Amino acid sequence: MGNETEDFIISELKVASKETIKTIIDIWEEVINWHSEFDDDFTLDKDGRTNFSFMISKAVHDSSQIVYIARRNNEIIGFLFGYVKKHSGFFKKRIIAHISDIAVIKPLRRAGVGSALMARFENEFAKNNNANELSLYVHSLNKEGVDFYDKLGYVVKLFSMRKKILD
């Protein structure tokens, strides 16, 4: 079952072939490299591709995780990786559906692919897991990302602050 839009289809990744994983990693790496241009903390580790590949491969077999892919003409043009986390203990119990990674190939950014991936995650995965809210992280210097999430109704809830002590 896929969501059909003008010229792409969103579907859940259920079988992670090496070719599919490689394509997802290539799209992810391009976005990570772009982030590293304004924050060198995003410079990939030598095992970065392997570790992300393992994480995506594992996600297709874990019901608390999901990978959605966007295809156009049978070519993967974007993906979203997310999971459910349950918070309780000190605060009101709630279930949060977290978007860990979302990326779309550069020529198709601002074409509705990211919005369709986000909508599918919210309307299918998050609701099927009884999530009370959605969460994600976006770099403060990623103005396009901040604007995109703002347009989708996300608001800043917490600030993450860091201080370098060693290089």
Buried (B, 14 or more C-beta within 10 A) or exposed (E): EBBEBEEBBBBBBEEBEEEBBEBBBEBBBEBBEEBEEEEEEBEBEEEBBEEBBEBBBEBBEEEEBBBBBBBBEEEBBBBBBBBBEBBEEEEEEEBBBBBBBBBBBEEBBEBBBBBBBBBBBBEBBBEEBEBEEBBBEBBEEBEEBBEBBEEBEBEEEEEEEEEEEEE
